[in-house]
């Protein structure tokens, strides 16, 4: 079984988190992709993040009709920050028959060397780097450590040019914070309704 894993804060989940993954799933023949909303994002501590269960709910709503795409609460159950290497260890033990593919954005690849035990990631899974707007494979390779470039050359890291989606979670949060409707198609309608109902991105969300 080919299993994809795609982690992130998904704050909120938007078209740029879904369309490239659907394309990658088809092209790589992945049976399913598990979205892994993180409870405490280790790299996003400088700003307020929507509650973990709210982000999980939004991912579930966005993926309900998406074939082969599912959401897992694994990282939400961790007592502290969730680290990708530990998530991979979990799924390798739980699904020893699976060929794991770790899906990343190109911006994440440039930060890979700052991740905990990053050298072990390419040993446990194939890393699939999805194209982001403005991404140039040749320019990206120039700034990477030799070990990462070597993993690209051997195929353990795949630079996959998917159709880019110029959607930004930060811009969407700004729209919602100002009470504006985001551009059409950027957010699933159910996600938009959910975020508004629970005031997830208001300046001062009311107590629930």
C-alpha positions in Angstrom: 0.0 0.0 0.0 1.2 3.5 -0.9 0.3 5.8 2.0 0.8 9.6 1.9 1.2 11.7 5.0 0.6 15.5 4.9 1.1 17.4 8.1 0.5 21.1 8.9 -1.4 23.5 11.1 -4.1 23.9 8.5 -5.1 27.3 9.9 -7.4 27.3 8.0 -7.2 24.5 5.4 -7.7 25.9 1.9 -7.6 25.0 -1.8 -3.8 25.1 -1.8 -3.7 22.3 0.8 -6.1 20.1 -1.2 -5.7 20.5 -5.0 -2.0 19.8 -5.2 -2.4 16.8 -2.9 -5.2 15.4 -5.1 -2.9 15.8 -8.1 0.1 14.2 -6.3 -2.1 11.3 -5.2 -3.2 10.5 -8.7 0.3 10.8 -10.2 2.0 8.8 -7.6 -0.7 6.1 -7.2 -1.2 6.7 -3.5 -4.1 4.7 -2.1 -4.8 7.3 0.4 -3.4 10.5 2.0 -3.7 11.2 5.7 -3.9 14.8 6.7 -2.3 15.3 10.1 -3.3 18.6 11.8 -0.8 19.3 14.5 -1.8 20.2 18.0 1.1 22.4 18.9 2.9 23.5 15.7 6.6 23.5 16.7 7.5 26.2 14.1 4.4 28.5 14.5 4.6 29.8 18.1 4.8 33.5 17.3 1.1 33.9 16.6 -2.2 32.7 18.0 -3.4 29.5 16.3 -7.0 28.3 16.1 -7.8 25.6 18.6 -6.6 22.1 17.6 -10.0 20.5 17.5 -11.4 23.4 15.4 -8.6 22.9 12.8 -9.3 19.2 12.8 -13.0 19.8 12.2 -12.2 22.2 9.3 -9.9 19.6 7.7 -12.7 17.0 8.0 -15.2 19.3 6.4 -12.9 20.2 3.5 -12.1 16.6 2.7 -15.5 15.0 3.1 -16.1 14.7 -0.7 -12.4 14.3 -1.6 -11.7 10.7 -2.8 -8.7 9.1 -1.0 -8.1 12.0 1.3 -8.6 11.5 5.1 -7.8 13.3 8.3 -6.0 11.6 11.3 -6.0 12.9 14.8 -2.7 11.3 15.6 -0.7 14.4 16.2 -3.5 16.1 18.2 -3.1 13.4 20.8 0.5 14.2 21.6 1.2 15.9 24.9 3.6 18.4 23.5 4.7 19.6 20.0 4.4 17.0 17.3 7.6 16.2 15.4 7.5 14.7 11.9 10.2 12.1 12.6 8.1 10.7 15.5 5.0 10.7 13.4 6.8 8.6 10.8 8.0 6.2 13.4 4.4 5.7 14.6 3.1 5.0 11.1 6.0 2.7 10.2 5.2 0.6 13.3 1.4 0.8 12.7 1.6 0.0 9.0 4.8 -2.0 8.3 3.3 -3.0 5.0 2.9 0.6 3.7 5.3 2.5 1.5 5.2 5.9 3.2 5.3 9.2 1.2 5.7 12.4 3.2 4.2 15.3 1.3 5.8 18.7 1.9 5.6 22.2 0.5 8.7 23.6 -1.2 9.1 26.1 1.6 9.2 23.2 4.1 12.1 21.7 2.2 14.2 24.8 2.6 13.7 24.5 6.4 14.2 20.7 6.5 17.6 20.9 8.2 16.0 22.7 11.2 13.7 19.8 11.9 14.3 17.3 14.6 16.4 14.3 13.4 15.9 15.4 9.9 18.5 13.0 8.4 16.3 10.1 9.4 13.2 11.3 7.5 14.5 10.2 4.0 15.3 6.8 5.5 11.7 6.2 6.7 9.7 7.7 3.9 10.0 9.1 0.4 9.7 12.9 0.6 7.5 14.4 -2.0 7.9 18.2 -2.4 4.9 19.9 -3.9 5.3 23.0 -6.0 4.4 26.4 -4.5 3.8 29.7 -6.4 7.2 31.2 -7.4 9.0 27.9 -6.8 12.0 27.2 -9.1 13.5 23.7 -8.7 16.9 24.8 -9.9 17.0 27.8 -7.5 15.7 25.6 -4.7 18.5 23.1 -5.1 21.2 25.8 -4.9 20.4 26.6 -1.3 20.2 23.1 0.0 22.8 21.1 2.0 24.7 18.5 0.0 23.0 15.7 1.8 19.6 16.9 0.8 20.7 17.4 -2.8 22.1 13.8 -2.8 18.7 12.6 -1.6 17.0 14.4 -4.5 19.5 12.8 -7.0 18.8 9.3 -5.7 15.0 9.8 -5.8 14.4 9.7 -2.0 13.3 13.3 -2.3 11.0 13.9 -5.3 10.5 17.4 -6.6 6.9 17.2 -8.0 5.7 20.0 -10.2 2.0 20.2 -9.4 -0.3 23.0 -10.6 0.3 25.8 -8.2 -2.4 27.4 -6.1 -1.7 31.0 -5.1 -3.6 30.9 -1.8 -2.3 32.1 1.5 -3.6 31.0 4.9 -2.4 34.3 6.4 -4.3 36.3 3.8 -7.4 34.3 4.4 -7.1 34.9 8.2 -6.8 38.6 7.5 -10.0 38.5 5.3 -11.9 36.7 8.1 -10.5 39.0 10.8 -11.9 42.0 8.9 -15.2 40.3 8.4 -14.6 40.0 4.6 -15.5 37.1 2.3 -12.3 35.4 1.0 -11.9 35.1 -2.8 -14.2 32.5 -4.4 -12.9 29.0 -4.3 -10.1 29.6 -1.8 -12.0 28.1 1.2 -14.5 25.3 1.1 -17.9 26.8 1.9 -18.3 24.5 4.9 -15.0 25.6 6.3 -15.9 29.3 5.8 -19.2 28.7 7.6 -17.5 26.9 10.5 -14.8 29.6 10.9 -17.4 32.3 11.0 -19.8 30.5 13.3 -17.1 30.0 15.9 -15.3 33.3 15.3 -12.0 31.5 14.9 -10.2 34.5 13.4 -11.9 37.4 15.1 -9.6 39.9 16.9 -11.2 38.8 20.2 -13.2 35.6 19.8 -16.2 35.4 22.1 -16.0 32.8 24.9 -17.8 29.5 24.0 
